[in-house]
Amino acid sequence: MRLSLSVRTKLASGLLTPADGTLRDSLWVGYTQQSYWQVFNSALSRPFRNADHAPEVIYVYPTTLKLPGGWLWRYSGAGLVHQSNGQSDPLSRSWNRYYLMTGLELDNRWQIQAKLWKRIAENAASDNNPDIQNYIGRGELKIGWNLNRDNWLGLTARGSLNGSGKGSARLEWMHTLGDGWMGGKSNLRLHAQLFSGYGDSLLDYNYKRTMFSLGFSLLDF
């Protein structure tokens, strides 16, 4: 069983944009955790096998540039993230990286997000995953499609960008369940995922896995 939590909050705004403007940049801090629970392994008393932690700082600069085909360039930005599974050797995995990102949208139907990152070098003697960027990748492309009010499809592709052929692909479908407060849209989703590739967890970053997951997601709570 996989349990995921992702939260973020705004620290400041209007750092590089006019204070009286309609568009204001923003600085955020976020945290993501993904845990793997061996709930069916009664012989080992159902332990948590691994938990990945990822605190990060994010800067977002809004834009309103209109592109061909009706696309709108919505934002660009940069970030710094530390990712670790909090274990001791030989199971310890961790790395730090900074990234550049951008996002586009077409009406309220399509979204494209691109991100490129660079690993911050570590001392070779203490680096317990020196080749991690060759497996998890050096960049990703996300495409989202709102089929209708209740259904969303997403594809995330990651690549190493060095010709090694490593990386991953994740296909997702979310379906809105029930109604929200005062007749609004519910925040509860049925969530299905198909993942194939490397880096679904830090512990097994250099093992290729193909998995189908079915569960629930609570968004914007």
DRENDREN-529280 format. One record per residue: residue in three letters; x, y, z of N, C-alpha, C in turn; residue number from 1. Coordinates in nm, 2 decimals, padded with zeros to 4 digits. Example, Ala and Ser with C-alpha at 12.3 -4.5 7.8 and 13.67 -1.06 7.14 Angstrom:
<recs>
REC residu   n_c1   n_c2   n_c3  ca_c1  ca_c2  ca_c3   c_c1   c_c2   c_c3 num
REC    ala  01.32 -00.57  00.78  01.23 -00.45  00.78  01.32 -00.33  00.78   1
REC    ser  01.28 -00.22  00.71  01.37 -00.11  00.71  01.29  00.00  00.79   2
</recs>
This chain:
<recs>
REC residu   n_c1   n_c2   n_c3  ca_c1  ca_c2  ca_c3   c_c1   c_c2   c_c3 num
REC    met  00.08 -00.12  00.00  00.00  00.00  00.00  00.09  00.12  00.00   1
REC    arg  00.05  00.22 -00.08  00.13  00.34 -00.09  00.05  00.46 -00.04   2
REC    leu  00.11  00.54  00.05  00.04  00.65  00.11  00.12  00.78  00.07   3
REC    ser  00.06  00.88  00.02  00.12  01.00 -00.03  00.06  01.12  00.03   4
REC    leu  00.15  01.22  00.07  00.10  01.35  00.12  00.19  01.46  00.06   5
REC    ser  00.12  01.56  00.01  00.19  01.67 -00.05  00.12  01.80 -00.01   6
REC    val  00.19  01.89  00.05  00.14  02.02  00.10  00.23  02.13  00.06   7
REC    arg  00.18  02.25  00.05  00.26  02.37  00.03  00.19  02.50  00.07   8
REC    thr  00.27  02.60  00.11  00.21  02.72  00.15  00.30  02.84  00.10   9
REC    lys  00.23  02.95  00.08  00.30  03.07  00.03  00.37  03.15  00.14  10
REC    leu  00.50  03.18  00.12  00.58  03.26  00.21  00.57  03.41  00.19  11
REC    ala  00.58  03.44  00.06  00.58  03.59  00.02  00.53  03.60 -00.12  12
REC    ser  00.50  03.73 -00.16  00.46  03.76 -00.30  00.50  03.90 -00.33  13
REC    gly  00.50  03.93 -00.46  00.54  04.06 -00.50  00.69  04.09 -00.48  14
REC    leu  00.77  03.99 -00.49  00.92  04.01 -00.47  00.98  04.08 -00.59  15
REC    leu  00.95  04.04 -00.71  01.01  04.10 -00.83  00.91  04.16 -00.92  16
REC    thr  00.78  04.16 -00.89  00.68  04.22 -00.97  00.62  04.35 -00.90  17
REC    pro  00.56  04.44 -00.97  00.50  04.56 -00.91  00.40  04.53 -00.80  18
REC    ala  00.41  04.60 -00.69  00.32  04.57 -00.58  00.17  04.60 -00.61  19
REC    asp  00.15  04.69 -00.71  00.01  04.73 -00.74 -00.03  04.66 -00.87  20
REC    gly  00.05  04.57 -00.92  00.02  04.50 -01.05 -00.09  04.39 -01.03  21
REC    thr -00.15  04.35 -01.14 -00.25  04.24 -01.14 -00.18  04.10 -01.12  22
REC    leu -00.06  04.09 -01.17  00.02  03.96 -01.16  00.13  03.98 -01.06  23
REC    arg  00.14  03.89 -00.96  00.24  03.90 -00.86  00.31  03.77 -00.85  24
REC    asp  00.45  03.77 -00.84  00.52  03.65 -00.83  00.51  03.60 -00.68  25
REC    ser  00.56  03.48 -00.65  00.54  03.43 -00.52  00.65  03.33 -00.49  26
REC    leu  00.67  03.32 -00.36  00.77  03.22 -00.30  00.70  03.12 -00.21  27
REC    trp  00.72  03.00 -00.24  00.65  02.89 -00.17  00.74  02.80 -00.10  28
REC    val  00.70  02.73  00.00  00.77  02.62  00.06  00.67  02.50  00.06  29
REC    gly  00.73  02.38  00.03  00.64  02.26  00.01  00.71  02.14  00.08  30
REC    tyr  00.63  02.04  00.09  00.68  01.91  00.15  00.60  01.79  00.09  31
REC    thr  00.67  01.69  00.04  00.60  01.57 -00.01  00.66  01.45  00.06  32
REC    gln  00.57  01.36  00.09  00.61  01.23  00.15  00.54  01.12  00.08  33
REC    gln  00.61  01.01  00.05  00.55  00.89  00.00  00.60  00.77  00.07  34
REC    ser  00.51  00.70  00.13  00.54  00.58  00.22  00.49  00.45  00.16  35
REC    tyr  00.57  00.35  00.18  00.53  00.21  00.13  00.51  00.12  00.25  36
REC    trp  00.38  00.08  00.26  00.34  00.00  00.38  00.32 -00.15  00.33  37
REC    gln  00.40 -00.24  00.39  00.38 -00.38  00.36  00.26 -00.44  00.44  38
REC    val  00.14 -00.39  00.41  00.03 -00.42  00.49 -00.01 -00.57  00.48  39
REC    phe  00.03 -00.64  00.37  00.00 -00.78  00.36  00.11 -00.88  00.41  40
REC    asn  00.22 -00.82  00.46  00.33 -00.90  00.51  00.31 -00.92  00.66  41
REC    ser  00.22 -01.02  00.69  00.20 -01.04  00.84  00.32 -01.11  00.90  42
REC    ala  00.40 -01.18  00.83  00.52 -01.25  00.88  00.61 -01.15  00.95  43
REC    leu  00.62 -01.03  00.89  00.71 -00.93  00.94  00.64 -00.82  01.02  44
REC    ser  00.52 -00.85  01.06  00.43 -00.76  01.14  00.40 -00.63  01.06  45
REC    arg  00.38 -00.64  00.93  00.34 -00.54  00.84  00.42 -00.41  00.86  46
REC    pro  00.54 -00.41  00.83  00.63 -00.29  00.85  00.61 -00.19  00.74  47
REC    phe  00.65 -00.06  00.76  00.67  00.04  00.65  00.81  00.01  00.59  48
REC    arg  00.81 -00.03  00.47  00.93 -00.06  00.40  01.02  00.06  00.37  49
REC    asn  00.96  00.17  00.33  01.04  00.29  00.29  00.95  00.41  00.30  50
REC    ala  01.00  00.52  00.33  00.93  00.65  00.32  01.02  00.76  00.27  51
REC    asp  00.98  00.82  00.15  01.06  00.92  00.09  01.01  01.06  00.13  52
REC    his  01.10  01.15  00.17  01.07  01.28  00.21  01.13  01.38  00.12  53
REC    ala  01.06  01.49  00.08  01.11  01.59 -00.01  01.06  01.73  00.02  54
REC    pro  01.13  01.80  00.11  01.10  01.94  00.13  01.16  02.02  00.02  55
REC    glu  01.10  02.13 -00.02  01.15  02.22 -00.13  01.10  02.36 -00.11  56
REC    val  01.18  02.45 -00.18  01.14  02.59 -00.19  01.12  02.62 -00.34  57
REC    ile  01.01  02.70 -00.37  00.97  02.72 -00.50  00.94  02.87 -00.53  58
REC    tyr  01.00  02.92 -00.64  00.97  03.06 -00.68  00.89  03.05 -00.81  59
REC    val  00.78  03.12 -00.82  00.69  03.12 -00.93  00.67  03.26 -00.99  60
REC    tyr  00.69  03.28 -01.12  00.68  03.41 -01.18  00.56  03.40 -01.28  61
REC    pro  00.45  03.47 -01.26  00.33  03.45 -01.35  00.35  03.53 -01.49  62
REC    thr  00.30  03.47 -01.59  00.30  03.54 -01.73  00.17  03.52 -01.79  63
REC    thr  00.14  03.60 -01.89  00.02  03.60 -01.97  00.04  03.60 -02.12  64
REC    leu  00.15  03.55 -02.16  00.19  03.55 -02.30  00.10  03.46 -02.38  65
REC    lys  00.04  03.51 -02.49 -00.04  03.43 -02.57  00.04  03.36 -02.68  66
REC    leu  00.02  03.23 -02.70  00.10  03.15 -02.80  00.01  03.10 -02.91  67
REC    pro  00.07  03.06 -03.02 -00.01  03.01 -03.13 -00.10  02.89 -03.09  68
REC    gly -00.22  02.88 -03.16 -00.31  02.78 -03.13 -00.40  02.80 -03.01  69
REC    gly -00.40  02.92 -02.95 -00.48  02.95 -02.83 -00.41  02.91 -02.70  70
REC    trp -00.29  02.87 -02.70 -00.22  02.84 -02.58 -00.18  02.96 -02.51  71
REC    leu -00.17  02.95 -02.37 -00.13  03.06 -02.29 -00.01  03.02 -02.20  72
REC    trp  00.10  03.10 -02.20  00.21  03.07 -02.12  00.18  03.13 -01.98  73
REC    arg  00.16  03.04 -01.88  00.10  03.08 -01.75  00.21  03.12 -01.65  74
REC    tyr  00.32  03.05 -01.65  00.42  03.07 -01.54  00.56  03.02 -01.58  75
REC    ser  00.66  03.06 -01.51  00.79  03.00 -01.51  00.84  03.01 -01.37  76
REC    gly  00.95  02.94 -01.34  01.00  02.95 -01.20  01.12  02.86 -01.18  77
REC    ala  01.16  02.85 -01.05  01.28  02.77 -01.01  01.25  02.72 -00.88  78
REC    gly  01.33  02.62 -00.84  01.31  02.56 -00.71  01.44  02.48 -00.66  79
REC    leu  01.44  02.45 -00.54  01.55  02.38 -00.47  01.48  02.27 -00.39  80
REC    val  01.52  02.14 -00.41  01.46  02.03 -00.34  01.56  01.93 -00.28  81
REC    his  01.54  01.89 -00.16  01.61  01.78 -00.10  01.52  01.66 -00.09  82
REC    gln  01.57  01.54 -00.13  01.49  01.42 -00.13  01.57  01.31 -00.06  83
REC    ser  01.51  01.25  00.04  01.58  01.15  00.12  01.48  01.04  00.17  84
REC    asn  01.52  00.92  00.20  01.44  00.82  00.26  01.46  00.81  00.41  85
REC    gly  01.55  00.88  00.46  01.57  00.89  00.61  01.63  00.76  00.67  86
REC    gln  01.69  00.67  00.59  01.74  00.55  00.65  01.89  00.56  00.65  87
REC    ser  01.95  00.46  00.73  02.10  00.45  00.74  02.15  00.36  00.64  88
REC    asp  02.28  00.37  00.61  02.34  00.27  00.51  02.33  00.13  00.56  89
REC    pro  02.31  00.04  00.46  02.32  00.05  00.32  02.19  00.09  00.25  90
REC    leu  02.08  00.12  00.32  01.95  00.15  00.26  01.93  00.30  00.24  91
REC    ser  02.03  00.38  00.29  02.01  00.53  00.27  02.02  00.57  00.13  92
REC    arg  01.92  00.67  00.09  01.92  00.73 -00.04  01.89  00.88 -00.02  93
REC    ser  01.96  00.96 -00.08  01.94  01.11 -00.07  02.01  01.18 -00.19  94
REC    trp  01.95  01.30 -00.22  02.01  01.38 -00.32  01.95  01.52 -00.31  95
REC    asn  02.02  01.62 -00.36  01.98  01.76 -00.37  01.98  01.81 -00.51  96
REC    arg  01.89  01.88 -00.55  01.89  01.94 -00.69  01.81  02.07 -00.70  97
REC    tyr  01.85  02.15 -00.80  01.78  02.27 -00.83  01.72  02.25 -00.97  98
REC    tyr  01.61  02.32 -00.99  01.54  02.30 -01.12  01.48  02.43 -01.17  99
REC    leu  01.45  02.43 -01.30  01.38  02.53 -01.37  01.25  02.47 -01.43 100
REC    met  01.14  02.55 -01.43  01.02  02.50 -01.47  00.94  02.60 -01.55 101
REC    thr  00.84  02.55 -01.62  00.74  02.64 -01.69  00.61  02.57 -01.71 102
REC    gly  00.51  02.64 -01.74  00.38  02.58 -01.76  00.29  02.65 -01.86 103
REC    leu  00.22  02.58 -01.94  00.13  02.63 -02.05 -00.01  02.57 -02.03 104
REC    glu -00.11  02.64 -02.08 -00.25  02.59 -02.07 -00.33  02.63 -02.20 105
REC    leu -00.42  02.54 -02.23 -00.51  02.57 -02.34 -00.66  02.57 -02.29 106
REC    asp -00.72  02.69 -02.28 -00.85  02.70 -02.22 -00.85  02.63 -02.08 107
REC    asn -00.95  02.56 -02.05 -00.95  02.49 -01.92 -00.94  02.34 -01.95 108
REC    arg -00.88  02.30 -02.06 -00.88  02.16 -02.10 -00.74  02.09 -02.10 109
REC    trp -00.64  02.17 -02.14 -00.51  02.11 -02.15 -00.41  02.19 -02.06 110
REC    gln -00.32  02.11 -02.00 -00.21  02.18 -01.93 -00.08  02.10 -01.96 111
REC    ile  00.03  02.18 -01.98  00.16  02.12 -02.01  00.26  02.18 -01.91 112
REC    gln  00.34  02.10 -01.84  00.44  02.15 -01.75  00.57  02.08 -01.78 113
REC    ala  00.68  02.16 -01.79  00.81  02.11 -01.81  00.90  02.15 -01.70 114
REC    lys  01.00  02.06 -01.67  01.09  02.08 -01.56  01.23  02.02 -01.60 115
REC    leu  01.33  02.10 -01.58  01.47  02.05 -01.59  01.54  02.07 -01.46 116
REC    trp  01.62  01.97 -01.42  01.69  01.99 -01.30  01.84  01.94 -01.31 117
REC    lys  01.92  01.99 -01.21  02.06  01.96 -01.20  02.09  01.92 -01.06 118
REC    arg  02.16  01.81 -01.05  02.19  01.76 -00.92  02.31  01.84 -00.86 119
REC    ile  02.30  01.87 -00.73  02.41  01.94 -00.66  02.51  01.83 -00.61 120
REC    ala  02.63  01.85 -00.66  02.73  01.75 -00.63  02.76  01.72 -00.49 121
REC    glu  02.79  01.60 -00.45  02.82  01.55 -00.32  02.96  01.49 -00.31 122
REC    asn  03.02  01.48 -00.19  03.14  01.41 -00.17  03.13  01.27 -00.22 123
REC    ala  03.22  01.22 -00.30  03.20  01.08 -00.35  03.20  00.98 -00.24 124
REC    ala  03.28  01.00 -00.13  03.29  00.91 -00.03  03.15  00.89  00.05 125
REC    ser  03.07  00.99  00.05  02.94  00.98  00.12  02.82  00.97  00.03 126
REC    asp  02.84  00.97 -00.10  02.73  00.96 -00.19  02.68  00.82 -00.21 127
REC    asn  02.56  00.79 -00.16  02.51  00.65 -00.16  02.43  00.62 -00.28 128
REC    asn  02.42  00.71 -00.37  02.35  00.69 -00.50  02.40  00.78 -00.61 129
REC    pro  02.53  00.76 -00.65  02.60  00.85 -00.74  02.54  00.86 -00.88 130
REC    asp  02.47  00.76 -00.92  02.42  00.76 -01.06  02.27  00.78 -01.06 131
REC    ile  02.21  00.84 -00.96  02.06  00.84 -00.95  02.00  00.92 -01.06 132
REC    gln  02.07  01.03 -01.11  02.01  01.11 -01.21  02.00  01.03 -01.35 133
REC    asn  02.08  00.93 -01.36  02.08  00.85 -01.48  01.96  00.75 -01.49 134
REC    tyr  01.89  00.74 -01.37  01.77  00.65 -01.36  01.65  00.73 -01.34 135
REC    ile  01.64  00.82 -01.24  01.52  00.90 -01.22  01.51  01.00 -01.33 136
REC    gly  01.63  01.05 -01.38  01.62  01.15 -01.49  01.67  01.28 -01.46 137
REC    arg  01.68  01.37 -01.56  01.72  01.50 -01.54  01.61  01.60 -01.59 138
REC    gly  01.50  01.55 -01.62  01.39  01.64 -01.66  01.26  01.56 -01.67 139
REC    glu  01.15  01.63 -01.67  01.02  01.57 -01.69  00.92  01.66 -01.77 140
REC    leu  00.82  01.59 -01.83  00.72  01.66 -01.90  00.59  01.60 -01.86 141
REC    lys  00.50  01.69 -01.81  00.36  01.65 -01.77  00.26  01.71 -01.86 142
REC    ile  00.16  01.63 -01.90  00.05  01.67 -01.98 -00.08  01.63 -01.91 143
REC    gly -00.17  01.73 -01.89 -00.29  01.70 -01.82 -00.41  01.74 -01.92 144
REC    trp -00.52  01.66 -01.91 -00.63  01.68 -02.00 -00.76  01.66 -01.92 145
REC    asn -00.84  01.77 -01.91 -00.97  01.77 -01.85 -01.07  01.72 -01.95 146
REC    leu -01.10  01.59 -01.94 -01.20  01.54 -02.04 -01.33  01.60 -02.02 147
REC    asn -01.38  01.62 -01.90 -01.50  01.68 -01.87 -01.50  01.73 -01.72 148
REC    arg -01.61  01.76 -01.66 -01.61  01.81 -01.53 -01.56  01.71 -01.43 149
REC    asp -01.58  01.58 -01.45 -01.55  01.48 -01.35 -01.43  01.39 -01.38 150
REC    asn -01.37  01.40 -01.50 -01.27  01.31 -01.54 -01.14  01.39 -01.59 151
REC    trp -01.03  01.34 -01.54 -00.90  01.40 -01.58 -00.80  01.29 -01.61 152
REC    leu -00.72  01.31 -01.72 -00.61  01.22 -01.76 -00.48  01.29 -01.75 153
REC    gly -00.38  01.22 -01.71 -00.24  01.28 -01.70 -00.13  01.19 -01.74 154
REC    leu -00.03  01.24 -01.80  00.09  01.16 -01.84  00.21  01.24 -01.79 155
REC    thr  00.30  01.17 -01.72  00.43  01.22 -01.68  00.54  01.14 -01.73 156
REC    ala  00.63  01.20 -01.81  00.74  01.13 -01.87  00.87  01.19 -01.82 157
REC    arg  00.96  01.10 -01.77  01.09  01.15 -01.72  01.20  01.08 -01.80 158
REC    gly  01.31  01.16 -01.83  01.42  01.10 -01.90  01.55  01.14 -01.85 159
REC    ser  01.65  01.06 -01.87  01.79  01.09 -01.82  01.86  01.20 -01.91 160
REC    leu  01.81  01.21 -02.04  01.87  01.31 -02.13  02.01  01.29 -02.16 161
REC    asn  02.07  01.17 -02.14  02.21  01.15 -02.18  02.22  01.03 -02.27 162
REC    gly  02.11  00.98 -02.32  02.12  00.87 -02.42  02.12  00.73 -02.35 163
REC    ser  02.10  00.72 -02.22  02.11  00.59 -02.15  01.98  00.51 -02.16 164
REC    gly  01.87  00.58 -02.20  01.74  00.51 -02.22  01.67  00.49 -02.09 165
REC    lys  01.72  00.54 -01.98  01.65  00.53 -01.85  01.54  00.63 -01.84 166
REC    gly  01.46  00.62 -01.73  01.35  00.72 -01.71  01.22  00.64 -01.67 167
REC    ser  01.11  00.71 -01.69  00.98  00.64 -01.65  00.87  00.71 -01.72 168
REC    ala  00.75  00.65 -01.71  00.63  00.71 -01.76  00.52  00.67 -01.66 169
REC    arg  00.43  00.77 -01.63  00.32  00.74 -01.54  00.19  00.80 -01.61 170
REC    leu  00.10  00.71 -01.62 -00.03  00.74 -01.68 -00.14  00.74 -01.57 171
REC    glu -00.21  00.85 -01.55 -00.31  00.86 -01.44 -00.45  00.90 -01.49 172
REC    trp -00.55  00.85 -01.42 -00.69  00.89 -01.44 -00.75  00.92 -01.30 173
REC    met -00.82  01.03 -01.29 -00.89  01.07 -01.17 -01.04  01.10 -01.21 174
REC    his -01.12  01.05 -01.12 -01.27  01.07 -01.14 -01.33  01.13 -01.01 175
REC    thr -01.40  01.24 -01.03 -01.46  01.30 -00.91 -01.57  01.22 -00.85 176
REC    leu -01.57  01.21 -00.72 -01.67  01.13 -00.65 -01.76  01.22 -00.56 177
REC    gly -01.89  01.21 -00.58 -01.98  01.29 -00.50 -01.98  01.44 -00.54 178
REC    asp -02.04  01.51 -00.45 -02.05  01.66 -00.46 -01.98  01.73 -00.35 179
REC    gly -01.94  01.85 -00.37 -01.88  01.93 -00.27 -01.98  02.01 -00.19 180
REC    trp -01.92  02.10 -00.10 -02.01  02.19 -00.02 -02.09  02.28 -00.11 181
REC    met -02.21  02.30 -00.08 -02.30  02.40 -00.14 -02.31  02.37 -00.29 182
REC    gly -02.30  02.24 -00.33 -02.32  02.21 -00.47 -02.19  02.22 -00.55 183
REC    gly -02.08  02.26 -00.49 -01.96  02.27 -00.57 -01.90  02.14 -00.60 184
REC    lys -01.78  02.14 -00.66 -01.71  02.02 -00.70 -01.65  01.95 -00.58 185
REC    ser -01.66  01.82 -00.57 -01.60  01.75 -00.46 -01.45  01.74 -00.48 186
REC    asn -01.38  01.73 -00.36 -01.23  01.72 -00.36 -01.19  01.58 -00.36 187
REC    leu -01.28  01.48 -00.35 -01.24  01.34 -00.35 -01.24  01.28 -00.49 188
REC    arg -01.13  01.21 -00.52 -01.12  01.15 -00.65 -01.09  01.00 -00.64 189
REC    leu -01.15  00.92 -00.73 -01.10  00.79 -00.75 -00.97  00.80 -00.84 190
REC    his -00.87  00.74 -00.80 -00.73  00.76 -00.87 -00.67  00.63 -00.91 191
REC    ala -00.65  00.62 -01.04 -00.58  00.50 -01.10 -00.45  00.55 -01.16 192
REC    gln -00.35  00.46 -01.15 -00.22  00.49 -01.21 -00.15  00.37 -01.27 193
REC    leu -00.08  00.39 -01.38  00.00  00.29 -01.44  00.14  00.35 -01.45 194
REC    phe  00.24  00.28 -01.38  00.37  00.33 -01.38  00.47  00.23 -01.44 195
REC    ser  00.56  00.27 -01.52  00.66  00.18 -01.57  00.80  00.26 -01.58 196
REC    gly  00.90  00.20 -01.53  01.03  00.27 -01.53  01.11  00.27 -01.40 197
REC    tyr  01.19  00.37 -01.39  01.28  00.38 -01.27  01.24  00.50 -01.18 198
REC    gly  01.26  00.48 -01.05  01.25  00.60 -00.96  01.11  00.62 -00.89 199
REC    asp  01.03  00.51 -00.89  00.90  00.53 -00.82  00.93  00.55 -00.67 200
REC    ser  01.03  00.48 -00.62  01.08  00.51 -00.48  01.23  00.52 -00.48 201
REC    leu  01.28  00.60 -00.39  01.43  00.62 -00.38  01.50  00.49 -00.35 202
REC    leu  01.45  00.40 -00.27  01.52  00.28 -00.23  01.54  00.19 -00.35 203
REC    asp  01.45  00.19 -00.45  01.46  00.10 -00.56  01.48  00.18 -00.69 204
REC    tyr  01.55  00.30 -00.68  01.56  00.39 -00.79  01.62  00.33 -00.91 205
REC    asn  01.71  00.23 -00.90  01.78  00.17 -01.01  01.73  00.03 -01.05 206
REC    tyr  01.60  00.00 -01.01  01.53 -00.12 -01.05  01.41 -00.08 -01.13 207
REC    lys  01.39 -00.14 -01.25  01.28 -00.10 -01.33  01.15 -00.18 -01.28 208
REC    arg  01.04 -00.10 -01.26  00.92 -00.16 -01.21  00.80 -00.12 -01.30 209
REC    thr  00.71 -00.21 -01.31  00.58 -00.17 -01.37  00.47 -00.21 -01.27 210
REC    met  00.39 -00.10 -01.24  00.29 -00.12 -01.14  00.15 -00.06 -01.18 211
REC    phe  00.05 -00.12 -01.14 -00.09 -00.06 -01.15 -00.14 -00.03 -01.01 212
REC    ser -00.18  00.09 -00.99 -00.23  00.13 -00.85 -00.38  00.18 -00.86 213
REC    leu -00.46  00.15 -00.76 -00.59  00.20 -00.76 -00.62  00.25 -00.62 214
REC    gly -00.67  00.37 -00.60 -00.70  00.43 -00.47 -00.78  00.55 -00.47 215
REC    phe -00.75  00.64 -00.37 -00.83  00.76 -00.36 -00.73  00.88 -00.34 216
REC    ser -00.77  01.00 -00.39 -00.69  01.12 -00.37 -00.79  01.23 -00.32 217
REC    leu -00.74  01.30 -00.22 -00.81  01.42 -00.17 -00.73  01.54 -00.21 218
REC    leu -00.79  01.63 -00.29 -00.72  01.74 -00.35 -00.76  01.87 -00.29 219
REC    asp -00.67  01.96 -00.27 -00.70  02.10 -00.22 -00.79  02.10 -00.10 220
REC    phe -00.75  02.02  00.00 -00.83  02.02  00.12 -00.78  02.12  00.22 221
</recs>
